Amino acid sequence: MLSRHERDRLAEIESALVSGDPRLAEKFERFDGRRDWTGMRRFLVFLVFALLALLAVLCVLSGLVLSATTLFIAAVAGAGAAWWRGRRKHRP
């Protein structure tokens, strides 16, 4: 537990931070100490689409053109949807 003096000092530091750099202060406001899974989620989505594209290439090499086309279209559509969703999510 913080003492009264420490809480007052912390409030002064926070107000100075907000007035000095509001964008940095906003980042700290959103931080709650929990692990952020967005980076891992992005990596897994990228991995799935990369594997779909690789499978499409293998299907082309083995002569399964219709399967390769379907997989390639699915990979491109999924990547496009993920990009669009991420772009919409970050709009102000």
N, C-alpha and C positions, 0 to 999 in steps of 0.2 A: 504494500500500500504506500502511496506517495504522500509525503507531508504537504501541508497547505502551501508552503514556500515552493516546493518542487512542482506542484500543480500550476501555481501562478507562473513560474519560470517556463514551464512547458507550454502554457497558453501564449506567453510572449513569443516564444520561438515559433510556434505554429502561425501566429498572426504575421510575424516577420517573413516567414516562408511564403505565405499566401500573397502578401504584398510584393515580395521580391520576384517570385516566379510562380504564377498561378497554375501553369500547366504541370509543373513538377508537383505542386501541392495537390492537384487533382489526382495524379498517379498515386500519391500516398493515401489519399482518402479512399480509393478503391482497394487498396491493399489490406487484406485481413489476415494474412499469415498462412492461408491455406495454399496447397499446391495448385498451380495453374495447369490444367490439362490441355489447353488450346494448342500448345506446341506439339504434344504427343498426338493429339487428334489430327492435326494437319499432316504429320508424318505418316500416320496410318492411312489416311485418305490418299495421300500421294502414293504410298506403297501399293494400295489396292489398284489404283489406276495404272501404275507402272506394270504390275503383274498382268492386268488385263491386256495391256498393249503388248507385252511380251508373249502372252498366250496367243494373241492375234497373229503375231509374226510367226510363231511356231505353226499355227494352222495354215498360214500361207505357204510355208516351206513344205508342209506335208500334203498340200493340194486341197485342203478344205477351205476353198475360197469363200463360200457362203458363211461358214462359221467365223472365219477371220473377219469378214466384213461386219457381221453382227457384233462381234466382240469389240472391234475398233470403234464402231458407232456408239456402243454402250460406254466405252471408256471416254470418248470425247464428250458425249452428252453428260456423263457423270461429272467430269472435270469442269465442264461449263456450268453445270448447275451448282457445284460447290463454289466456284469462283463468283457466280452471280449472287449466291446466298451470302457469302462473305462480304461482298461489296455492299449489299443492301443493309447488312447488319451494322456496318461501320459508318453509315451515313448519319450526319448530324440531324 
